[in-house]
Every structure is written in structure tokens, then in C-alpha cells.
Amino acid sequence: ISTLSSSEVASLVSPWERLNASVNSGGVVNFSIAINELKRSGDSAYLIQMMELWDGLYPPGFENSHMTQEFLLKDRVRIELADALVQGVRNGRISGNSNAFVDFAKQKLASEDDFVTSRAILILGGDHSGNNLELILRELKKEKEGTYRAAVLALSQQCDIDAIDVENFVEALKKEEVRAFFHKTWQGLDSHRSLMCGRK
């Protein structure tokens, strides 16, 4: 398989086939699309392969791909793998802890790529260890166009903050669009928090 467009990758039969094609095409965007589809598929088996990719190994079916260590070490590829694996640990679909993935995300908060930074923020938000709140708040306070939405979403899923905390956070923000987005997102995720945090 040579270079494929996003639509051509999407036309392939299985998520794994699409993931392999994305690697063969060298397309990081296609890789992200394929990873997200695997996460939505509900198939836990893919997490074993994700772990192998994270470790720089080649799962069955990838022997003839054009995947290289250089590709696997791209920040956008690695942050997608970290995101998938953190979710797998949180949902009990893989054993162990998410420390390595969370540590990688912390390092990438300083990335100049807003996509990578946003994914890193969401990983910290999804970790739910209670240790990342200050880091997420620091990113929110920057009110940066390309990353503030991720910070708001990450904060709006936390079990350790309440509506009073949110008002204090919002009060410290300068941009009205960020303040409005925080209010809207916090309210919109109320049911999600109630389910996830066991609140009534």
C-alpha cells in the first residue's frame, strides 16, 4: 500500500487493516483516525498491540508494514498510543498502571504542537489520580486558542472539584469565550460526572 487518502483508509474493511494502512502511508492523521476507531470498536484485543507499539515492537500483521522506529517516536503517534492505553487501564481492560503514559503526557505539555498538547491535557484529565489538577489549571490559565478547550474538558470531568471551584476558576479567566465555554461544558457534563463520580 502506498500513500492513501483519509477516505481510502476509511474504505478498508477492519480497523486493524486501516491502522496498518495508515502506517504504510506514513500518515499521522490517518493513524489518529484508525486509533480512534479501534477505541470505539470495544475490542480489547487491540490494547495488547497498542502496548507492543508503545514498546517499539511489531504486532502480528505489521511485519510487512512500513512502520519504522522514527514513525513510532513521532509525538502525534506516541500521544495517541498513550491516550488509548490510559483509557485501557482506567477501564480495567489492561492490567498495570498508567504511570509511563501519564509521565509522557506531562512532558508533552510543553509541545509546540497544539494537537499534542491538547491530547496530553486530556490524558491528564482522564487519569483521575487527583495529582494533575494544578497542571491542567496551568494550561487553562494560558487561555490559548488551540488548547483551552482540552483543559476545560479535562477539568469538567474531574471528581475532585465542584461548582464553587469552577466559579473560582472562571473568575480568574480573562477571555469571555473561554469563560462561556467553561460554563457550558461543565453544565453539559453534569450527568457524566454524576455517573462517573457516583454523585446523585
Helices and strands as residue ranges (DSSP letters): H 6-10, H 15-25, H 28-41, H 45-54, H 69-72, H 75-90, H 99-107, G 108-110, H 114-127, H 133-142, H 148-155, H 163-171, H 176-188, H 190-197
